[in-house]
Each structure stands twice: as C-alpha cells, then as structure tokens.
Amino acid sequence: MISLTRLSGTTFLLNADLVERVDCTPDTVVTLVDGTKYIVAESLDEVRAAVVDYRSAIVARAALPDAASLTPAGPSPRARLSAVPPPSRTPGDRHRGGTS
C-alpha cells in the first residue's frame, strides 16, 4: 500500500495494485480499476514514485534468501501434498502400477 494525502490534509493508504491511472488536471486524480477516484495532494510524479517504490520493495523482499524468516513465528503449515514413490514393478507384473 502507498500513503497518500487528501486535499483536506488527512492521509490514507491506497492499494497500489488497484490504481488504473493517475491524472493531473491540475489536481492529481488517482483512478482505481473500479472507477473510484481520489483527489490527492501529491504530484503525479510523487504518486508514480510511491507505486514504483512499493513494487520494488515487494520484489526485493521476495528475492531475499531468507524470506521465510520474515513470516510470523509459529508452527509452519504442513505440506498438503507429498511425493509418493511409484510402486516397484517387476518384469512379470501384468497390471500397470503394482502387484496382482
């Protein structure tokens, strides 16, 4: 999320993944994919920089070798799937996948 400021001076967080476009008319208008519009005090370039910084931080965090250490402490979830070795087959087996 990125932090933006309404013209009234209050700040709010906006999901940067929902931004469709940013217009400067002369106020900066952020339009979301659902058509919602926000008029903000930041300039067009400041909004763009905030979105780029946000996405860069996500990519950088995902690239960390110890990204698992960023998850909250607690029991790790169990794997739902596991590799099961195929049944051993001998040349005399008539049925595919195992013994008869």
RAGIGI-V633703 format. One record per residue. PSI is psi in whole degrees, -180 to 180 (none if undefined). BURIAL is b if it has 16 or more other ideal C-beta (glycine too) atoms within 10 Angstrom, else e. D_CENTER is the distance of its C-alpha to the mean C-alpha in Angstrom with 1 decimal. Layout:
# RAGIGI-V633703
PSI:BURIAL:D_CENTER
PSI:BURIAL:D_CENTER
This chain:
# RAGIGI-V633703
152:e:10.3
150:b:13.4
126:e:16.9
164:b:19.5
126:e:23.2
163:e:25.2
-23:e:28.6
-10:e:30.1
-9:e:28.6
145:e:26.1
154:e:22.6
161:e:19.5
138:e:15.7
135:b:14.0
109:e:10.5
-22:b:10.3
-14:e:8.3
0:e:11.6
124:b:14.0
-46:e:16.4
164:e:18.9
125:b:20.7
153:e:24.5
105:e:27.3
51:e:30.3
-16:e:31.5
154:e:29.1
122:b:25.4
121:b:23.9
122:b:20.2
128:e:19.8
168:e:16.9
-23:e:16.5
4:e:18.6
-9:e:21.3
137:e:21.1
140:e:22.4
129:b:22.3
124:e:25.0
159:b:24.0
-24:e:26.2
152:b:24.0
166:e:25.0
-44:e:23.2
-35:e:22.8
-39:b:21.4
-44:b:18.7
-45:e:17.8
-39:e:17.9
-41:b:15.7
-43:b:12.9
-44:e:13.6
-42:e:13.7
-49:b:10.4
-36:e:8.7
-40:e:11.3
-38:e:10.7
-46:e:7.2
-43:e:9.1
-41:e:12.1
-38:e:10.8
-27:e:9.7
-8:e:13.2
136:e:15.1
-27:e:17.7
43:e:17.7
-26:e:14.1
-26:e:15.5
-10:e:17.6
-10:e:14.7
152:e:14.5
149:e:17.1
150:e:20.6
178:e:22.0
141:e:22.8
145:e:20.5
146:e:19.8
147:e:22.3
135:e:21.5
-28:e:22.3
147:e:23.6
156:e:26.0
131:e:28.1
123:e:31.6
145:e:34.3
150:e:36.3
146:e:39.8
140:e:42.5
145:e:44.8
159:e:48.2
-23:e:50.1
-6:e:52.2
130:e:49.4
-31:e:50.0
142:e:46.8
131:e:43.4
5:e:41.2
-166:e:43.7
161:e:47.2
none:e:49.4
